[in-house]
C-alpha cells in the first residue's frame, strides 16, 4: 500500500491532470517520461516518492506539501540490479527464494569485508 504522502501527491497530480484536461499519455509525451511511470502514479501503484515521482510532480509544478519527504530509493530502483534479477528469475517461488538467499549471503559477505577494511 502506498504511503500516505504518496497518496496525497497522487491526488494532487490527478487533480492537476483533470484541471489541465491532459491525459497520462499527453503528459508523458510533453515531458519525455515513460507512460508506465506516470500511469503507476495515477493508478496508485507507486509506493514511494522516488526520484521519478518527484520529477513528475515538479513538471506539474506541484510543491511537495509539508510532511512529504523523499523516501530512500530501493535496490529495485537501480536499473542494473532490476535487469539482473529479471534475467535470473524464472518466475517461480523456489527461484525467488534462492535468489533472495544468495543476495542475503552476498550482502553479509560484503559487510564483513567492509569491516575488515576499516
N, C-alpha and C positions, 0 to 999 in steps of 0.2 A: 504494500500500500504506500502511495506517495506520502511524503512528509506534508505537514500542514502548510509549511512555507511554499512547497512546490504547488500544492493545490491552490493557494492564493495567487501565485504567479500565473498558473494556468487560467484561472478565472479572469484575471486582468488581461491576459493575452487573447483569450476567446472574445472578450468584450471589445478589445481593440480590432480584431478581425471583423466583427459584426459592424462596428462603427465605421470602419473603412470600406465595408462591403467587399472584403477581399477573401478569396479562398486560400486554403493552405497551399495549393499549387502556385497561385499567383504570388503569394508572399515568398515562397521558396525560390521561385524564379527571379523575382525582383532583387533578392539579396544574395543569390548564389548559394543557397543552402540546399541540402538534400531534403526532398519532400518527406521522407520517412522520419527524419529527426523532428521536423515541425509537427508532423502528424502524431508522433508519440506524445509530444507535449499536449496537444489539443485533446487527445483521447484519454489522457490521464495515465498513460503507460510509463511516463518519465517519473522516476522515483527520487532523484536528487537534482540539485541545482548544479549541473555540470557546466563546464565552460561553453558548450554548445547552447545550452538553455539560456545562459547569461547573454550570449551573443544575440539570440533571438529576441530576448527582452530588450536588449539595447537597440536593435534595429527598430523595434516597435516603440522606442522611447518610453519604455516602462521602467521607472525608477524602482529599484527593489525597496519594498516597503519596510519600515522598521521591523527588525526581528528576523528578516530573511538574511541568511548568511550563506556564503558559498560553501558547499559541502565538499569534502575531500574527494577527489576522483578515485575511482576504484581501478583495480587491475584490468577489468573488462573495458575500461575507457581507453586503454592502451591498444592501438590497432595491431601491434606486433604480437602481443600476448593473445588477443582475441583470435587472430588468424592462426596462431599455433594451436590453440585449443580446438578451434573448429576443424583444423586439419587432422588432429589426433583423435578426436571424439567420434565414435561411430553411432552415437545416439542412444546407446544402451545404458542402463543404470549401472551395470557392472563396470563398464569402461569409465563412466563418470566417477565412480568410487575409486577406481585405480588411479585415474589422473589426479584426483584430489589428494590421495595418499602420497603420490610421488611429489606433488608440489609441496606438501607439508614437510616431507623428508628433505627436499632440496632447500626449503626455507630454513629449516633447523640447521642444516649444514652451513648455510651462508651466514647465519647468526653466529655460530661457533667460530667460523673463520674470521668474522669481523672482530670478535672478542680477542682472538689471538693477535690480531694486528695492532690492537690498542695497547 
